[in-house]
């Protein structure tokens, strides 16, 4: 790729790095924020949950908005919103203002991230070039989260407000570079029938209610009526959304896209894999800090090995995909994760770091093998005008996956009485999730790959357009 192509990729990867580092740093800083502002347990929990709610609730709408309103416009505009509300979070003096700031920041990420992903899938020719870009993007996402744990520990010692101000500086630098490098695109044509407002409202309402229900799972049976009501209302709105889309002249989401088995399989796989990964990482953090008494910085350094995927995703994974194909590499990642989590099941109260290291290393390797190829599979073969939608569906799946994984392990841990026994019981959750994902992924291993002639045609019609693609 040309220097300009790599520069554009660096800017877009900076966005997903920003999103990952922002979440990770806050996860480390929440205990300090709670103590400094005198927040209750519920309020402190909502500092994290508000972001998840905004992100998961609006990602589907954000992805489609990129297609309909312009990818560059959505990317730059919502990156600016992310910057502003990150700064407001750092200035917060009360819990409710911090929660509002985190919710809006999550909404901004819901529009910004799918736009960035769809810019990649429409700016780089489908095939090895796009695959390389997506694998770098995926590796950067994981690296941002892993490094965020360490950086968050360091910044929290300087003052928790720096956990909010540091992303502001990074976002500002990305915004300045993006204004120059993100290619301009033709103004999206107006669709007959206007904007699907009914679809937008029912989609956002359904996603918000379902995300809220998922977040509440961490409370177990406590207040289960509220949880059940939220999920039921979310499902009803989801049904209403389908009805609206079937009747709309210009639907927000073309339901026919869900007939693509490869897309549905990739999205389900991403939901289960990311959910298992974050569920395991959450329990590993709990084990080290609560059961072993390690500091937040010690814990972050111990988990840093998970970030090996940031190195392997753009280097090793492309070679494996070129040799064995997407499906087999994804399945290899799932199988490796099953073995990794199984190794950690008999964890003891005084395990040495050397005993934990194989699981942490294998988990990072599994992420490198699975996440990037899942991103490719979830956007491959989709028409350019629906790349934002495909990116939104994939991002929605990953966000719901992370919420389900963390909420489920928290609920099982609490219902099992906590302690080491509760920890071991909770570890079964990510193992079951990733095993189920392996089964789903295995169904795609025997799919017939495109014939060479078909691939040649795809490459021929996917030549870069100077108006919308970077020079590579």
C-alpha positions as CSV (number, residue, x, y, z in Angstrom):
1,X,0.0,0.0,0.0
2,X,1.1,3.6,-0.6
3,X,2.1,6.0,2.2
4,X,-1.2,7.8,1.9
5,X,-3.1,4.5,2.3
6,X,-1.1,3.6,5.4
7,X,-1.6,7.1,6.8
8,X,-5.4,6.8,6.4
9,X,-5.3,3.3,8.0
10,X,-3.3,4.7,10.9
11,X,-6.0,7.4,11.5
12,X,-8.8,4.9,11.4
13,X,-7.0,2.5,13.6
14,X,-6.4,5.4,16.0
15,X,-10.1,5.6,16.4
16,X,-10.6,2.0,17.5
17,X,-7.4,2.3,19.7
18,X,-9.0,5.4,21.3
19,X,-12.2,3.5,22.0
20,X,-10.4,0.5,23.5
21,X,-8.0,2.5,25.6
22,X,-10.9,4.7,26.9
23,X,-12.8,1.7,28.2
24,X,-9.8,0.0,29.7
25,X,-8.5,3.0,31.5
26,X,-11.9,3.7,33.1
27,X,-12.2,0.1,34.2
28,X,-9.1,0.5,36.3
29,X,-10.0,4.0,37.6
30,X,-13.6,3.3,38.8
31,X,-12.7,2.4,42.4
32,X,-10.7,5.6,42.7
33,X,-13.4,7.7,41.2
34,X,-16.0,6.1,43.6
35,X,-13.8,7.0,46.6
36,X,-13.0,10.5,45.5
37,X,-16.6,11.5,44.6
38,X,-18.2,9.5,47.4
39,X,-20.4,7.4,45.1
40,X,-22.5,4.5,46.0
41,X,-21.9,1.0,44.5
42,X,-24.8,1.3,42.1
43,X,-23.7,4.7,40.8
44,X,-20.1,3.5,40.4
45,X,-21.4,0.5,38.4
46,X,-23.4,2.8,36.1
47,X,-20.3,4.8,35.1
48,X,-19.3,1.7,33.2
49,X,-22.8,0.5,32.2
50,X,-23.9,3.9,30.8
51,X,-21.2,3.7,28.1
52,X,-22.1,0.1,27.2
53,X,-25.8,1.1,27.1
54,X,-25.2,4.0,24.7
55,X,-22.7,2.0,22.6
56,X,-24.8,-1.2,22.2
57,X,-28.1,0.7,21.9
58,X,-27.1,2.9,18.9
59,X,-24.5,0.9,17.0
60,X,-27.0,-0.5,14.5
61,X,-28.4,2.9,13.8
62,X,-24.9,4.4,13.7
63,X,-23.8,1.9,11.0
64,X,-26.7,2.6,8.7
65,X,-26.4,6.3,9.3
66,X,-22.9,6.1,7.8
67,X,-24.4,4.6,4.6
68,X,-27.3,7.1,4.4
69,X,-25.8,10.3,5.6
70,X,-22.1,9.9,4.7
71,X,-19.3,8.0,6.3
72,X,-16.9,10.9,6.5
73,X,-19.5,13.2,8.0
74,X,-20.5,10.6,10.6
75,X,-16.9,9.8,11.4
76,X,-15.7,13.3,11.9
77,X,-18.8,14.7,13.6
78,X,-19.1,11.9,16.2
79,X,-15.4,11.9,16.8
80,X,-15.8,15.5,17.8
81,X,-18.7,14.6,20.1
82,X,-16.6,11.8,21.7
83,X,-13.8,14.4,22.3
84,X,-16.1,16.9,24.0
85,X,-17.9,14.5,26.3
86,X,-14.7,12.8,27.3
87,X,-13.5,16.2,28.5
88,X,-16.8,16.8,30.3
89,X,-16.4,13.5,32.1
90,X,-13.0,14.7,33.4
91,X,-14.6,17.8,34.8
92,X,-17.5,16.0,36.5
93,X,-18.0,16.7,40.2
94,X,-21.1,14.5,40.7
95,X,-22.0,10.9,39.8
96,X,-24.9,11.8,37.6
97,X,-23.0,14.2,35.3
98,X,-20.3,11.5,34.9
99,X,-22.9,8.9,34.0
100,X,-24.5,11.3,31.4
101,X,-21.1,12.0,29.9
102,X,-20.3,8.3,29.6
103,X,-23.6,7.6,28.0
104,X,-23.2,10.2,25.3
105,X,-19.6,9.1,24.8
106,X,-20.9,5.6,24.2
107,X,-23.4,6.9,21.7
108,X,-20.6,8.8,19.9
109,X,-18.6,5.6,19.7
110,X,-21.7,3.8,18.3
111,X,-21.7,6.1,15.3
112,X,-18.0,6.7,15.0
113,X,-16.7,3.1,15.1
114,X,-19.0,1.6,12.3
115,X,-18.2,4.6,10.2
116,X,-14.5,4.0,10.6
117,X,-14.8,0.3,9.7
118,X,-17.0,1.1,6.7
119,X,-14.4,3.7,5.5
120,X,-11.9,0.9,5.5
121,X,-14.1,-1.6,3.6
122,X,-14.9,1.0,1.0
123,X,-11.4,2.6,0.6
124,X,-9.4,-0.6,0.2
125,X,-10.0,-3.1,-2.6
126,X,-11.7,-6.4,-1.5
127,X,-9.1,-9.2,-1.2
128,X,-5.6,-9.2,0.4
129,X,-5.4,-5.5,0.6
130,X,-8.6,-5.0,2.5
131,X,-7.9,-8.1,4.6
132,X,-4.6,-6.7,5.7
133,X,-6.2,-3.4,6.6
134,X,-9.0,-5.1,8.7
135,X,-6.5,-7.3,10.5
136,X,-4.4,-4.3,11.4
137,X,-7.6,-2.6,12.6
138,X,-8.5,-5.6,14.7
139,X,-5.1,-5.9,16.2
140,X,-5.1,-2.2,17.1
141,X,-8.5,-2.6,18.9
142,X,-7.1,-5.3,21.1
143,X,-3.8,-3.5,21.7
144,X,-5.7,-0.4,22.8
145,X,-7.6,-2.3,25.5
146,X,-4.5,-4.2,26.7
147,X,-2.3,-1.0,26.9
148,X,-5.2,0.9,28.4
149,X,-5.1,-1.3,31.5
150,X,-1.5,-0.4,32.1
151,X,-1.8,3.3,31.1
152,X,-5.0,3.6,33.2
153,X,-3.2,2.3,36.2
154,X,-0.4,4.9,35.8
155,X,-2.7,7.8,35.1
156,X,-5.0,6.9,38.0
157,X,-2.0,7.4,40.3
158,X,-1.5,10.9,38.9
159,X,-5.2,11.7,39.2
160,X,-8.3,9.9,37.8
161,X,-9.3,12.9,35.8
162,X,-6.4,12.2,33.5
163,X,-8.2,9.0,32.4
164,X,-10.7,11.3,30.7
165,X,-8.3,14.1,29.6
166,X,-5.8,11.7,27.9
167,X,-8.4,10.5,25.3
168,X,-9.3,14.1,24.6
169,X,-5.7,14.8,23.5
170,X,-5.6,11.6,21.4
171,X,-9.0,12.3,19.9
172,X,-7.9,15.9,19.0
173,X,-4.8,14.6,17.2
174,X,-6.9,12.0,15.3
175,X,-9.5,14.6,14.3
176,X,-6.9,17.0,12.9
177,X,-5.3,14.2,10.8
178,X,-8.7,12.8,9.7
179,X,-9.8,16.1,8.3
180,X,-6.9,15.9,5.8
181,X,-6.7,12.1,5.2
182,X,-10.2,10.7,5.2
183,X,-11.3,10.9,1.6
184,X,-14.3,13.0,0.6
185,X,-17.2,11.2,-0.9
186,X,-20.1,12.1,-3.1
187,X,-23.1,13.4,-1.2
188,X,-25.4,10.5,-0.5
189,X,-28.4,10.5,-2.9
190,X,-31.7,11.1,-1.3
191,X,-33.8,8.0,-1.2
192,X,-37.4,7.9,-2.3
193,X,-39.8,7.9,0.6
194,X,-37.5,9.8,2.9
195,X,-35.7,8.7,6.0
196,X,-37.1,5.6,7.8
197,X,-37.9,7.4,11.1
198,X,-40.2,4.5,12.4
199,X,-37.4,2.0,11.8
200,X,-34.8,4.3,13.5
201,X,-37.0,4.8,16.6
202,X,-38.0,1.1,17.0
203,X,-34.4,0.0,16.4
204,X,-32.9,2.4,18.9
205,X,-35.6,1.6,21.5
206,X,-35.2,-2.2,21.1
207,X,-31.4,-2.1,21.3
208,X,-31.5,0.2,24.4
209,X,-34.0,-2.0,26.2
210,X,-32.2,-5.2,25.3
211,X,-28.8,-3.7,26.3
212,X,-30.3,-2.6,29.6
213,X,-31.6,-6.1,30.2
214,X,-28.3,-7.6,29.5
215,X,-26.4,-5.2,31.8
216,X,-28.9,-6.0,34.6
217,X,-28.1,-9.7,34.4
218,X,-25.1,-9.0,36.6
219,X,-27.5,-8.6,39.5
220,X,-28.7,-12.2,39.3
221,X,-32.2,-12.7,40.6
222,X,-32.2,-9.4,42.4
223,X,-34.8,-7.2,40.7
224,X,-35.4,-9.9,38.1
225,X,-38.9,-8.5,37.3
226,X,-37.2,-5.3,36.0
227,X,-34.7,-7.3,33.9
228,X,-37.4,-9.5,32.5
229,X,-39.6,-6.5,31.7
230,X,-36.8,-4.7,29.9
231,X,-35.9,-7.8,27.8
232,X,-39.6,-8.4,27.0
233,X,-40.2,-4.8,25.9
234,X,-37.0,-4.9,23.9
235,X,-38.2,-8.1,22.0
236,X,-41.6,-6.5,21.4
237,X,-39.9,-3.4,19.9
238,X,-37.6,-5.7,17.8
239,X,-40.7,-7.4,16.4
240,X,-42.2,-4.0,15.7
241,X,-39.0,-3.0,14.0
242,X,-39.2,-6.0,11.7
243,X,-42.8,-5.2,10.8
244,X,-41.9,-1.5,10.0
245,X,-38.9,-2.6,7.9
246,X,-41.0,-5.0,5.8
247,X,-43.5,-2.2,5.0
248,X,-41.1,0.7,4.6
249,X,-40.5,1.9,1.0
250,X,-36.9,2.7,2.0
251,X,-36.1,0.5,5.1
252,X,-33.4,1.5,7.5
253,X,-32.2,-2.1,7.4
254,X,-32.7,-4.3,4.4
255,X,-33.8,-7.5,6.1
256,X,-32.6,-9.5,3.1
257,X,-29.0,-9.0,4.3
258,X,-29.7,-11.4,7.2
259,X,-30.2,-14.2,4.6
260,X,-26.4,-14.2,4.1
261,X,-25.3,-17.2,6.1
262,X,-21.7,-16.1,6.2
263,X,-22.6,-12.7,7.7
264,X,-24.9,-14.2,10.4
265,X,-22.4,-16.8,11.3
266,X,-19.6,-14.1,11.6
267,X,-21.8,-11.9,13.8
268,X,-22.9,-14.7,16.1
269,X,-19.3,-15.9,16.2
270,X,-18.1,-12.4,17.1
271,X,-20.7,-12.1,19.8
272,X,-19.8,-15.4,21.5
273,X,-16.0,-15.0,21.1
274,X,-15.8,-11.4,22.3
275,X,-18.2,-12.2,25.1
276,X,-16.1,-15.1,26.3
277,X,-12.9,-13.2,26.0
278,X,-14.1,-10.2,28.0
279,X,-15.9,-12.4,30.5
280,X,-12.7,-14.4,31.1
281,X,-10.6,-11.2,31.3
282,X,-13.0,-9.7,33.9
283,X,-12.8,-12.8,36.1
284,X,-9.0,-12.9,35.8
285,X,-8.9,-9.3,37.0
286,X,-11.3,-10.1,39.8
287,X,-9.1,-13.1,40.8
288,X,-5.9,-11.2,40.9
289,X,-7.3,-8.1,42.7
290,X,-10.0,-9.5,45.0
291,X,-8.7,-13.0,45.8
292,X,-5.0,-12.4,45.5
293,X,-4.8,-8.7,46.6
294,X,-2.8,-7.5,43.7
295,X,-2.8,-3.8,42.9
296,X,-4.4,-2.4,39.8
297,X,-1.0,-1.8,38.2
298,X,0.3,-5.2,39.1
299,X,-2.9,-6.7,37.6
300,X,-2.6,-4.6,34.4
301,X,1.0,-5.7,33.9
302,X,0.1,-9.3,34.5
303,X,-2.6,-9.2,31.8
304,X,-0.4,-7.3,29.3
305,X,0.5,-10.6,27.7
306,X,-3.0,-10.7,26.3
307,X,-2.0,-7.9,24.1
308,X,0.2,-10.2,22.0
309,X,-2.7,-10.2,19.5
310,X,-1.8,-6.6,18.6
311,X,1.5,-8.0,17.2
312,X,0.3,-11.2,15.7
313,X,-3.0,-10.0,14.1
314,X,-1.3,-7.9,11.4
315,X,1.7,-10.2,11.0
316,X,0.9,-13.9,11.5
317,X,-2.9,-13.9,10.9
318,X,-2.7,-12.6,7.3
319,X,-0.4,-15.4,6.3
320,X,-2.6,-18.0,7.9
321,X,-5.7,-16.6,6.2
322,X,-3.9,-16.6,2.8
323,X,-2.9,-20.2,3.3
324,X,-5.9,-21.8,5.0
325,X,-8.8,-19.4,4.4
326,X,-10.9,-17.3,6.8
327,X,-13.1,-20.1,8.2
328,X,-10.3,-22.4,9.2
329,X,-8.3,-19.7,10.9
330,X,-11.4,-18.5,12.9
331,X,-12.2,-22.1,13.9
332,X,-8.5,-22.5,15.1
333,X,-8.9,-19.4,17.2
334,X,-12.1,-20.8,18.9
335,X,-10.5,-24.2,19.5
336,X,-7.4,-22.5,21.0
337,X,-9.6,-20.4,23.3
338,X,-11.5,-23.6,24.4
339,X,-8.2,-25.1,25.4
340,X,-7.0,-21.9,27.0
341,X,-10.0,-21.4,29.3
342,X,-10.0,-25.1,30.2
343,X,-6.4,-24.8,31.5
344,X,-7.6,-22.1,33.9
345,X,-10.5,-24.0,35.4
346,X,-8.5,-25.7,38.2
347,X,-7.0,-22.3,39.3
348,X,-5.9,-22.4,43.0
349,X,-5.7,-19.7,45.7
350,X,-1.9,-19.4,45.4
351,X,-1.2,-20.1,41.8
352,X,2.1,-18.6,40.5
353,X,2.2,-16.3,37.6
354,X,4.0,-19.0,35.7
355,X,1.0,-21.2,36.1
356,X,-1.3,-18.6,34.7
357,X,0.9,-17.5,31.9
358,X,0.0,-20.3,29.4
359,X,-3.7,-19.4,29.5
360,X,-3.1,-15.7,29.2
361,X,-0.7,-16.2,26.2
362,X,-3.0,-18.7,24.5
363,X,-6.0,-16.4,25.0
364,X,-4.2,-13.5,23.3
365,X,-3.1,-15.8,20.4
366,X,-6.7,-17.1,20.1
367,X,-8.0,-13.5,19.8
368,X,-5.4,-12.8,17.1
369,X,-6.6,-15.8,15.1
370,X,-10.4,-15.2,15.5
371,X,-11.2,-11.5,15.8
372,X,-9.7,-10.1,12.7
373,X,-10.9,-12.9,10.3
374,X,-14.4,-12.5,11.9
375,X,-14.3,-8.9,10.9
376,X,-13.4,-9.8,7.4
377,X,-16.1,-12.5,7.2
378,X,-18.7,-10.0,8.5
379,X,-18.1,-7.5,5.8
380,X,-16.9,-9.6,2.9
381,X,-19.0,-9.6,-0.3
382,X,-21.4,-6.8,0.9
383,X,-22.4,-4.1,-1.5
384,X,-20.6,-0.8,-1.0
385,X,-23.8,1.0,-0.2
386,X,-24.5,-1.4,2.7
387,X,-21.0,-1.6,4.2
388,X,-22.0,0.7,7.0
389,X,-25.0,-1.6,7.8
390,X,-22.7,-4.7,7.8
391,X,-20.2,-2.8,10.1
392,X,-23.0,-1.8,12.4
393,X,-24.3,-5.3,12.7
394,X,-20.9,-6.6,13.5
395,X,-20.1,-3.9,16.0
396,X,-23.5,-4.4,17.6
397,X,-22.7,-8.1,18.0
398,X,-19.4,-7.5,19.6
399,X,-20.8,-4.9,22.0
400,X,-23.7,-7.2,23.0
401,X,-21.2,-10.0,23.4
402,X,-19.0,-8.1,25.8
403,X,-22.0,-7.0,27.8
404,X,-23.4,-10.6,27.9
405,X,-20.0,-12.1,28.8
406,X,-19.3,-9.7,31.7
407,X,-22.9,-9.7,33.0
408,X,-23.1,-13.5,32.9
409,X,-19.9,-14.2,34.7
410,X,-20.8,-11.6,37.4
411,X,-24.2,-13.2,37.9
412,X,-22.8,-16.7,38.2
413,X,-20.0,-15.5,40.5
414,X,-22.6,-13.9,42.8
415,X,-25.1,-16.7,42.8
416,X,-22.3,-19.2,43.6
417,X,-21.4,-17.4,46.7
418,X,-18.2,-15.7,45.5
419,X,-14.7,-16.7,46.6
420,X,-12.7,-19.3,44.8
421,X,-15.6,-21.6,44.2
422,X,-17.7,-18.8,42.7
423,X,-14.7,-17.9,40.5
424,X,-14.3,-21.4,39.2
425,X,-18.1,-21.6,38.5
426,X,-18.0,-18.3,36.6
427,X,-15.1,-19.5,34.5
428,X,-17.5,-22.1,33.0
429,X,-19.4,-19.3,31.3
430,X,-16.7,-18.1,28.8
431,X,-15.8,-21.8,28.2
432,X,-19.4,-22.6,27.2
433,X,-19.7,-19.4,25.1
434,X,-16.5,-20.1,23.1
435,X,-17.4,-23.8,22.7
436,X,-20.8,-22.9,21.2
437,X,-19.0,-20.4,18.9
438,X,-16.7,-23.1,17.7
439,X,-19.7,-25.3,16.8
440,X,-21.3,-22.4,14.8
441,X,-18.0,-21.5,13.1
442,X,-17.3,-25.1,12.1
443,X,-20.4,-25.1,9.9
444,X,-18.7,-22.6,7.6
445,X,-15.4,-24.5,7.1
446,X,-16.8,-26.5,4.2
447,X,-18.3,-23.6,2.4
448,X,-17.3,-23.5,-1.2
449,X,-14.8,-20.6,-1.8
450,X,-15.3,-18.4,-4.8
451,X,-14.0,-19.7,-8.0
452,X,-10.8,-18.1,-9.4
453,X,-12.7,-16.5,-12.2
454,X,-15.3,-15.0,-9.8
455,X,-12.5,-13.6,-7.7
456,X,-10.9,-12.1,-10.7
457,X,-14.1,-10.4,-11.6
458,X,-14.5,-9.1,-8.1
459,X,-11.1,-7.6,-8.2
460,X,-11.7,-6.1,-11.6
461,X,-14.9,-4.3,-10.6
462,X,-13.4,-3.3,-7.2
463,X,-10.6,-1.0,-8.7
464,X,-10.0,2.1,-6.6
465,X,-12.2,5.1,-7.5
466,X,-10.2,8.3,-7.1
467,X,-13.3,10.0,-5.7
468,X,-13.8,7.5,-2.9
469,X,-10.7,5.3,-2.5
470,X,-7.2,6.0,-1.4
471,X,-4.3,5.4,-3.9
472,X,-2.7,2.1,-3.1
